[in-house]
Amino acid sequence: GGGKKGGKKKGGSMQTVSSQFRENLGKLMTNLRSTHPHFVRCLIPNESKTPGLMENFLVIHQLRCNGVLEGIRICRKGFPSRILYADFKQRYKVLNASVIPEGQFIDNKKASEKLLGSIDVNHDEYRFGHTKVFFKAGLLGTLEEMRDEKLASLVTMTQALCRAYLMRREFVKMMERRESIYTIQYNIRSFMNVKHWPWMKVYYKIKPLLKSAETEKELATMKEDFVKCKEALAKAEAKKKELEEKMVALLQEKNDLQLAVASESENLSDAE
């Protein structure tokens, strides 16, 4: 019985130690994540402590001993960069949008394969996984540069189209102003040519008379309109008077009928 109790106690203490270890490890990892640690490898450029002097063999020896060169070599042989197919398609579709048909469903993996196959890159530097595409070191940066160049060219093309549209509008306005100026100049030259003609002098003398004749004509027209309005008003007043007389007669007839109906009602009541 005592052995069993001791065994249980020992097991409980081991569990407590492991839980404390996990808790401490969790706190340590939380602190590390919150402080964003980074590491700096210090290299000695020379053994004489001379500023501006770089001993290549010494620096390469330190890099080799620290494992930096081996890490770079391993990184180059592997595929450290990776991106989901959907994200790759959305971000790099601009490099060759024609290979992905619009309005037609296509799997993200198939779209990524078509897109990478149509781009001028080393096809041995990427691999396709189940959900992601993997890249060797540097290829993703190359794709970013190609994307930036493509976007810059598209922006430049858009700016050129906008400027061309605005300049075409301005050119149309300039041509309209030019035609207007030509028309004004032509009319002024024509007027200056006929200004001293005898017939033009006669026209200048007759022009005021034409205005007075037009005024008299307008006055006569206004008089005729006034007479017509006066006659129409007289007819309307006569019609109004006639209708008023008819209305009075109808009211009188209505009253007579009401009196007759009342009298008949009284006679019927007396008869009953």
JOSULBEL-V878304 format. One line per field, one symbol per residue. phi: phi as a letter, one per 40 degrees, with the letter a starting at -180 (. if undefined). psi: psi as a letter, one per 30 degrees, with the letter a starting at -180 (. if undefined). burial: 1 if it has 9 or more other C-alpha atoms within 8 Angstrom, else 0. A space follows every 10 residues. Layout:
BEGIN
phi: ???
psi: ???
burial: ???
END
This chain:
BEGIN
phi: .ccccccccc cccccccccc cccccccccc cccccfcabb ccbccaccfc cgbbcdcccc ccccccgccc ccccccccbc caaccccccc cbcccacccb ccgbcacccc cccccccccc bcccbabbbc bbbbbccgcc cccccccccc cccccccccc cccccccccc cccccccccc cccccccccc cccbcbcccc ccccccdccc cccccccccc cccccccccc cccccccccc cccccccccc cccccccccc cccccccccc cc
psi: eeeeeeeeee eeeeeeeeee eeeeeeeeee eeeffillkk kkkjelfghk kgkjjeeeee eeeeefgeee eeeeeefaif klkleeeeee egffeifffj kkgkkkkeee eeeeeeffki ljffgllkae flkkklkfee eeeeeeeeee eeeeeeeeee eeeeeeeeee eeeeeeeeee eeeeeeeeee eeegegkeee eeeeefeeee eeeeeeeeee eeeeeeeeee eeeeeeeeee eeeeeeeeee eeeeeeeeee eeeeeeeeee e.
burial: 0000000000 0000000000 0000000000 0100000000 0000110000 0000000110 0111000100 0000110011 1111100110 0111110011 0000000110 1111110000 0000110000 0111111011 0010011001 1000000000 0000000000 0000000000 0000000000 0000000001 1000000000 0000000000 0000000000 0000000000 0000000000 0000000000 0000000000 00
END
